[in-house]
Amino acid sequence: SEETEFEVCSRIQIDYAFAQPRTLVLLDEPLAGQPEAARRGILEKIRRHKKSGGAVIVVEHNLDGIKPVIDRILSLDRGRIVFSGPISEFDPLALPARRQPQ
């Protein structure tokens, strides 16, 4: 299947972020819209960066997809922290019920 412009541009931005000499990389939804092979490649880039001593902050709604490469999680609900800690202690079912807008 042919890649979309979004998929290609997103991966180019991710490649650029990791190609620069930096300690911290911030990624916003890096797995969104990516085919499985590209997702594996992105996860590998995160692993390599962490192994070299770098840090990565990822904003991602696809927790199952990013889980293999994260150590800690900060979960927000409408800007409020509802969980902060190791991924091994995170249980999404234990989070408070989502508040209704007032």
C-alpha positions as a Python dict, from the first residue, in 0.01 Angstrom:
ca = {
    (1, 'S'): (0, 0, 0),
    (2, 'E'): (114, 351, -75),
    (3, 'E'): (212, 576, 213),
    (4, 'T'): (21, 895, 278),
    (5, 'E'): (188, 1234, 288),
    (6, 'F'): (108, 1253, 660),
    (7, 'E'): (290, 926, 733),
    (8, 'V'): (599, 1031, 541),
    (9, 'C'): (614, 1386, 687),
    (10, 'S'): (560, 1258, 1039),
    (11, 'R'): (845, 1006, 1009),
    (12, 'I'): (1076, 1269, 857),
    (13, 'Q'): (1010, 1493, 1159),
    (14, 'I'): (1079, 1206, 1399),
    (15, 'D'): (1399, 1112, 1214),
    (16, 'Y'): (1511, 1475, 1229),
    (17, 'A'): (1441, 1496, 1603),
    (18, 'F'): (1659, 1193, 1674),
    (19, 'A'): (1933, 1293, 1427),
    (20, 'Q'): (2012, 1611, 1619),
    (21, 'P'): (2255, 1592, 1912),
    (22, 'R'): (2024, 1647, 2206),
    (23, 'T'): (1954, 1496, 2545),
    (24, 'L'): (1575, 1536, 2542),
    (25, 'V'): (1336, 1459, 2259),
    (26, 'L'): (967, 1553, 2282),
    (27, 'L'): (729, 1356, 2058),
    (28, 'D'): (360, 1434, 2009),
    (29, 'E'): (160, 1126, 1906),
    (30, 'P'): (447, 966, 1712),
    (31, 'L'): (254, 646, 1640),
    (32, 'A'): (-62, 816, 1512),
    (33, 'G'): (-149, 717, 1158),
    (34, 'Q'): (163, 505, 1111),
    (35, 'P'): (160, 151, 969),
    (36, 'E'): (292, -128, 1193),
    (37, 'A'): (639, -140, 1034),
    (38, 'A'): (685, 234, 1087),
    (39, 'R'): (564, 205, 1448),
    (40, 'R'): (829, -59, 1518),
    (41, 'G'): (1093, 171, 1368),
    (42, 'I'): (982, 463, 1584),
    (43, 'L'): (990, 248, 1897),
    (44, 'E'): (1342, 134, 1807),
    (45, 'K'): (1458, 496, 1768),
    (46, 'I'): (1320, 571, 2116),
    (47, 'R'): (1498, 265, 2260),
    (48, 'R'): (1831, 363, 2104),
    (49, 'H'): (1803, 722, 2226),
    (50, 'K'): (1729, 606, 2580),
    (51, 'K'): (2012, 351, 2569),
    (52, 'S'): (2254, 628, 2472),
    (53, 'G'): (2153, 823, 2784),
    (54, 'G'): (1888, 1046, 2631),
    (55, 'A'): (1536, 1107, 2756),
    (56, 'V'): (1213, 1105, 2559),
    (57, 'I'): (884, 1265, 2658),
    (58, 'V'): (595, 1124, 2457),
    (59, 'V'): (241, 1255, 2436),
    (60, 'E'): (44, 955, 2316),
    (61, 'H'): (-313, 827, 2341),
    (62, 'N'): (-215, 481, 2215),
    (63, 'L'): (-77, 351, 2544),
    (64, 'D'): (-62, -11, 2425),
    (65, 'G'): (151, 92, 2129),
    (66, 'I'): (405, 297, 2324),
    (67, 'K'): (410, 84, 2641),
    (68, 'P'): (712, -128, 2539),
    (69, 'V'): (946, 173, 2551),
    (70, 'I'): (822, 379, 2843),
    (71, 'D'): (938, 363, 3203),
    (72, 'R'): (710, 619, 3365),
    (73, 'I'): (368, 758, 3290),
    (74, 'L'): (195, 1082, 3373),
    (75, 'S'): (-178, 1057, 3310),
    (76, 'L'): (-385, 1374, 3288),
    (77, 'D'): (-759, 1434, 3299),
    (78, 'R'): (-850, 1783, 3187),
    (79, 'G'): (-510, 1914, 3290),
    (80, 'R'): (-505, 1748, 3632),
    (81, 'I'): (-259, 1473, 3716),
    (82, 'V'): (-450, 1153, 3797),
    (83, 'F'): (-146, 923, 3798),
    (84, 'S'): (229, 969, 3804),
    (85, 'G'): (466, 678, 3844),
    (86, 'P'): (623, 369, 3693),
    (87, 'I'): (437, 209, 3404),
    (88, 'S'): (440, -118, 3600),
    (89, 'E'): (211, 44, 3860),
    (90, 'F'): (-29, 205, 3612),
    (91, 'D'): (-380, 61, 3601),
    (92, 'P'): (-615, 260, 3376),
    (93, 'L'): (-914, 87, 3538),
    (94, 'A'): (-814, 231, 3876),
    (95, 'L'): (-824, 590, 3753),
    (96, 'P'): (-1107, 812, 3878),
    (97, 'A'): (-1415, 822, 3657),
    (98, 'R'): (-1392, 1098, 3402),
    (99, 'R'): (-1553, 1413, 3534),
    (100, 'Q'): (-1838, 1569, 3340),
    (101, 'P'): (-1797, 1932, 3227),
    (102, 'Q'): (-1973, 2179, 3456),
}
